[in-house]
Structures are given as structure tokens and as C-alpha cells.
Amino acid sequence: MQPGTRRDHAVVVGGGGPTGMMLAGELKLAGADVVIVERRASQELDGSRAGGLHARTIEVLDQRGIADRFLSEGQEHPFVGYAGTFLDISDVPTRHNYLLALWQRDVERILAGWVDELGVPILRSSEVVGFTQGGTGVEVELSDGTSLGAEFLVGCDGGRSVVRKAAGIEFAGWDPTVSFIIAEVEMEEAPEIGMRPEGGGIGPVDRGEGKGPYRVVLQRPPDENAGEPTLPDLREALEAAYGTDFGVHSPTWISRFTDMSRQATSYREGRVLLAGDAAHVHGPAGGQGLNTGVQDAVNLGWKLAQVVDGSSPESLLDTYQAERHPVGARVLRNTMAQVALSRTDERSRALREAVLDLLAMDEPRHRMAGMISGLDIHYHLGDGHPLLGRRMPDLDLHTAEGPTRLFSLLHEGRPVLLDLAEPGTFDVSRWAGRVRLVEATHAGAWRLPVIGEVAAPPAVLIRPDGHVAWTGGPTDPGLPRALATWFGPGTPA
Ligand SMILES: Cc1cc2nc3c(=O)[nH]c(=O)nc-3n(C[C@H](O)[C@H](O)[C@H](O)COP(=O)(O)OP(=O)(O)OC[C@H]3O[C@@H](n4cnc5c(N)ncnc54)[C@H](O)[C@@H]3O)c2cc1C
């Protein structure tokens, strides 16, 4: 069958990990017909994998009104990890000035509950094995020999992405320099809990809330021929790091990961897009992988929904690559820097001491913490007010209906024109049903992470992902241009 001749769904999301679920939720919220195809029979994960949500990820969940579901299960820590040290973020201007410790399996369970409420279908125990695409659609081939017709396919199928490989997209970057054994085990001797530089500086031994198995992460030299690690391999690694294996036994999970750093050279090939680990992989330092994937999804979801409902041209999708590829590239660079800073030779130690000296100062600490937490992300949308392209702060607002928070205005995933100056001066009737006009006042200062205090703009156009698309007054000719660029041409005046 010719691709495009059959349309079972507007969008097929290949892979229902954190990125795929967030993307499907965003698409569904925006009214798109989406299905997830997921290899696993259930949302259960082997091992705990990612251990935390950063401030910007919690903010995007807050923008959808679901942050409390995660906050009620996680533990708040007022710092982010950087190269084996902790950077205080308690003075960063956000309501979520902390890292939320929450295992990936819990994040996935909560996200799965959300997409289920939204009514997103998930085809479980099913794999995307390939696709063919034409001018108007893509035929997605599944492991059971059937296929699904769609307008777009998004590969959220992890670092070994079948979708990326089938699209012929290069995964460019750097081979691993270190390998880590990760395991969840019992131990006869009680080890000292916490970050321990001897093992590689990324939290070799901890035990969550003092119960359950110990989680062990140990740095090893890279070995291209190494198979899956075994209990004897773990014993050897513990001996090498600590001089004892702590009487390790009863592993529930032993696996290996590396600092391989690779990024898809393109996030889109025609009607096929990539997000999350399918688009970028890197070392675990700073805990940014899951977070970056979820934020890719929040950038792409509303844009793809507008393209499939016909309100925006396909060229809107070019902004996904333009905005998210540099973010992914920067995560690769900062994780590679952290690997270098964690080396234990004397010169690397000296470098690390120098960097830690700098990070003891407020401005470098704010910069680094802004980067790791994702709060400093700045899409280059042109010159102008410092808010342009940055995330909108969650202001306390007063409206005719009473007090509200800015993020509450984004719960439906729709763009908002926030008029903070003169009620009745803006007209968005040409974008009626798409852009919501909200008249409000805000009494306090405007403080941005890393940047500091900025002047209050008279009005702000906020995209569904919470980034600012325009600031100005009612007569600014840039406003209709920004509305058309981001939310499609308006109806004729
Ligand atoms: C030990 C470890 C520690 C980590 N710590 C952190 C941390 O602290 N913070 C952080 O942010 N990140 C961390 N990460 C990274 C994080 O786990 C990943 O970045 C994250 O899981 C990426 O999510 P994803 O949805 O893009 O991909 P994945 O989680 O890999 O999900 C891909 C999904 O697609 C499915 N799938 C695969 N192929 C197919 C196919 N062909 N068809 C259908 N389905 C398919 C898979 O079953 C899976 O459900 C860590 C990773 C590891 C291994």
C-alpha cells in the first residue's frame, strides 16, 4: 500500500517510555488522534534507572496541572548534582527550587495514569520494526506483521531507536570512555550510604529511603567486548573501589551503561521525527536524560498537533529541530565535561579543584545550576526583551475572576496572550478558539533564573510549552506576526 493512502491515526508514537508518554499526552490534550506502540507488555521497568526530576521538568508538569502527582511521591532536595558535587538551588527563582528524587519506574507509572485518563490508546507487546513514507503519510510496520497508517511517526524508542536507524539518520558523537556497572543488591555488611568518590563519584552506594535494595553504581574502564555484568563482576568492582565487596548478594538488577555521547544529526526526516533518547544519549552525570526527553516532548507536542489539525504549516516543525537540537547538544557537552572533571588522575583532580572553587561563587553556581535544572533554556527567537524565547515565570496574577497562578492558565495546553497593562486594548479574534486572551495584573518583581530581575513587559504571548513568543504593547506590529508564526494564519480581518 502507498504510504498516506490509509490513516488509522494522525500520529503514531513509537515507544511508551517517559518521552513517548509525555508526547502522546501533549498531542491528545491538543486534540490530536494519537496512539503509542510499546514493546513492553506493561509499564514495569527492570531496575530503577533515572532517579530524579529537575526544576524545569516539574514546571512543565505544573503547567499541565499534574506536578502534585509527582511531588506527593518524591523527595525534595535543594540541590542539583554536578560532577559529583552538589550545587545549592534553593535561591533560584522558581516555585520548584529543588531536585525531586523519584525513580523512573514511578515517573512512568504516574505518566501512564495521566495518558490513560486522557484516553490515549497504547498498543502493548508491539514493536515498530520499520516504516515507509510518502508525501502525505507514513505506513508504520509492526512486529506482528500488521501496519498502521499515520500522518506522522515519532520515534521515542530509546537510544537504540529502530525508527532513527530506519530513517537513516546519523547518530554522531563520541565513543564511551568510561563504563559503569549499576546494580540493585543486598549486602551483609552495612556500607556507608551516599556519594563516594572512590567508586567514580556518582553516588555508588545509596539506599533510597533506608529500605529496599542498595543501589550501586561503579565506574569501570570501558570494554567494548563486555557482555552483561554478573555478580562476580560486581564483587570485583566493589573490591577495586572499596577494598571489600560488603558481602554483596541477591541482585535484583545488574546492568551496564557508559558515557557514550551521541546525537541525531537531524530530529526530522520528512514525516518521521525523533525525541528523547532516540535523539540523544550521554553519560548520566547530572541526571538529565529523562528530563531532556520530557522537555523535547513538550516542545514538539503542540506544534505537531497544530500541523495535523491544519492550523499551522509543516514548516512549524522546523522550529523543533532549531530549538531542541542545541539543547541536546549542550547536554552532551556538559555531561562530557563532568566525565572529564570526575577523572581521578592528579591533573584532572587539580582541574576539578579549580572548577569547584569557581562554583563556590554565586554567579557560576547559578549559571551551572540553571543549565542542569533546565531553567536557563533560551530559544533564539530574536532580539528584544530578555523574556523572549525563555520560560515564562509562574507569576501570581490577579484577574477579574480572582487570584490565579500563571501556570494554571496553561493547563489546557493552549497559547495565552497575557495583557498586564490596559484591559480591552488587545484583539485576538482572528485567532479565536486558538489563543486565549487573559487580562491580569501582577504586583511583584519579575526575576528569571541566571538573568536576575527584568523589566515587566506590558503584555506577553506565551506558547503552550510555557516559552515566551513575544512581548510588547497592543499596537506593536510584531504581535500579529508572532501569532501567525506560532499559531497559524488568523482568519481574514
Ligand atoms: C542507570 C541510569 C541512570 C539514569 N539516571 C538518570 C537520571 O537521574 N535523570 C535522568 O533524567 N535520566 C537518567 N537516565 C536516563 C533515562 O533513563 C533516559 O534518558 C530515559 O529513560 C529516556 O526516556 P525515553 O522515553 O526517551 O527512552 P526510553 O526510556 O528508553 O523508552 C523507550 C521506550 O520505547 C520502547 N521501545 C524500544 N524500541 C521499541 C520499538 N521498536 N517499538 C516499540 N517500542 C519500543 C521501550 O520499551 C521503552 O519503553 C538514566 C539512565 C540509566 C540507564
The ligand as an ORCA input file, in Angstrom:
! r2SCAN-3c Opt
* xyz 0 1
  C      21.438      3.857     35.127
  C      20.753      5.019     34.543
  C      20.560      6.137     35.323
  C      19.905      7.221     34.797
  N      19.706      8.322     35.585
  C      19.020      9.372     35.094
  C      18.661     10.487     35.933
  O      18.966     10.535     37.128
  N      17.961     11.508     35.364
  C      17.572     11.485     34.066
  O      16.921     12.447     33.612
  N      17.871     10.426     33.262
  C      18.574      9.387     33.741
  N      18.843      8.300     32.943
  C      18.440      8.327     31.547
  C      16.973      7.962     31.381
  O      16.719      6.671     31.891
  C      16.625      8.050     29.903
  O      17.134      9.255     29.382
  C      15.133      7.990     29.688
  O      14.617      6.733     30.009
  C      14.790      8.312     28.242
  O      13.414      8.183     28.062
  P      12.847      7.825     26.615
  O      11.384      7.723     26.782
  O      13.379      8.812     25.629
  O      13.503      6.448     26.254
  P      13.336      5.036     26.999
  O      13.115      5.215     28.454
  O      14.449      4.188     26.534
  O      11.969      4.497     26.427
  C      11.881      3.929     25.144
  C      10.639      3.066     25.123
  O      10.452      2.563     23.820
  C      10.214      1.158     23.894
  N      10.724      0.640     22.625
  C      12.005      0.487     22.233
  N      12.080      0.092     20.967
  C      10.800     -0.010     20.527
  C      10.214     -0.366     19.291
  N      10.974     -0.669     18.233
  N       8.873     -0.356     19.194
  C       8.090     -0.028     20.255
  N       8.594      0.300     21.464
  C       9.933      0.330     21.578
  C      10.932      0.697     25.121
  O      10.341     -0.489     25.645
  C      10.724      1.891     26.060
  O       9.529      1.810     26.790
  C      19.475      7.194     33.452
  C      19.664      6.055     32.676
  C      20.289      4.983     33.215
  C      20.466      3.757     32.365
*
